Each structure stands twice: as C-alpha cells, then as structure tokens.
Amino acid sequence: MHDWDAAAADALHDCKQALEERDVVRWLREATRAMWRPNAERYEPSQLFDTPRGVAALSLENLRERMLAEYRAAYSPWRARGVRVTVPHGSLLIEVGDLAVHVVKAPGVQIREPEWTHFFWDSSATRRGAAERNGWANALPPPPMEGQLAFDFEVIPAGGHPAFRELFFVWAGDAIGLTAGWLGLPRLGRPRWLAVTPLWRDDVADGDGAASGLPRRPTGAAFSEREAARPTVALKRRPEETAR
C-alpha cells in the first residue's frame, strides 16, 4: 500500500476519468498490446544478447510511430474528441484538453508493479520539466505583498485539489507479450511520484489466452532457434548442353 499525497490522488482520479471519457485509456491499452507482442516474440537475451534497455528504446519508438499513424489516419476520431498527438523533441505527447500525457517504459521485461522509487527524471529534459511543473501546482502561493489583495491568488476551494496537468503513462511488458499500465503524477525530489493509479494488467492464469485475445504462453521454438527458410536454387544449363 502506497502512501500517496491525498490531494494528488484525488486529482489523479479526475485525470484518469477525463482520459476514460474520451476513450484514451482504451487507446493506450490497445496500442501498447499491439506494439509489445511482436517485440516480446523477438526478444532473445540469451541467444541474440538483447537487453531490457535496448528493447525499451525500440518499443518506445514503435509505440510513438503507431499512435502517430493512427492519429493521422483519414478517419481518426481523436481530433473530434479534443485529443492532440505530437512528438516534441522526439518524445510522444498526448494532450487531452489541458492534460499532457507523457509515455514512460517501466524498467525490465515483466509486468509486476514497478518500484516507484527507482524512477529518475534527470535523463530527460521533457520528463524533468513535466515533473517540475507538477511541483508548482502543489506549492502554496507566496504571501501577499503590501497593497496586494489575498484574492489575487488562486485559492483552492474547500474539498478541491491542485490542478495537476502533467501525467506519465507508465507501461510494462513481459517475455510472453502480456502488458500492464499505470497513470502517475511525477514530481522532482523524493518521492518521485505524487500519486499513481493502475490502468490495466493482463493476466493469463491458465496459460491460454485464446478466449481473452491475450497472447498464449510460448510452446514452440524461440525466435533465434527457428529454422531459416531455404531458398530454391536451380542451375541454368549451358547452351552447348541444351543442344546435345
């Protein structure tokens, strides 16, 4: 059980509801599943020396390009729903009204809930800036200067909460293609998160995902062990051999 900031948790609940109302959570879930399954299938750390960091970088690019293509499609519904997708500095950004959703891959190749204390924002100016802006939303206003009225400042009404705008969509995937997703409010300093809430977690308890549409557990050879297709080779006869 996490001891999240109460006001931030309430705000995050409202943010999640706003995303669900415009069908963005479903879109994130379906796009993540479609992107991760082929990447999980070809992930071979023991045979091809793949690394979690390498597959994470590839997957983030795949997810970015997939969602951009779906957003730009001729019959895309997202603009009509007030959703905007851009890639500032190469990073996928989904804007829903005044909410900004950034995409983050959880460490490793598994779908357990991440260790939220292990996240750092300094490696990305985009993520650091988002976390910093959430800190401003949670800060108390400075005391009024001489001649300045108290109502010049935005006052949070009783029962209300700060207006957080910067959200991180955190996704994870395991070796058989199952995925999980969370929505969080990042911040600078410690703890790294003001609040986090789950979005979904795939589960194939019996190892057979046929009924639910989820991936099955692998039963055949690994990707690196599959036999390469053998080309059909036919030798062309020399002209003198044909004339005999």
PEBEL-V693008 format. One record per helix or strand of 2 or more residues. SS is the DSSP state (H for helix, E for strand). FROM is the first residue (numbers start at 1). LEN is the number of residues. Records with the same first field share a line. If there is no record, write none. Layout:
BEGIN
SS: FROM-LEN / FROM-LEN
END
This chain:
BEGIN
H: 6-16 / 24-18 / 52-21 / 79-3 / 88-3 / 116-3 / 125-13 / 150-3 / 223-3 / 239-5
E: 83-4 / 93-4 / 99-7 / 166-8 / 179-8 / 193-9
END
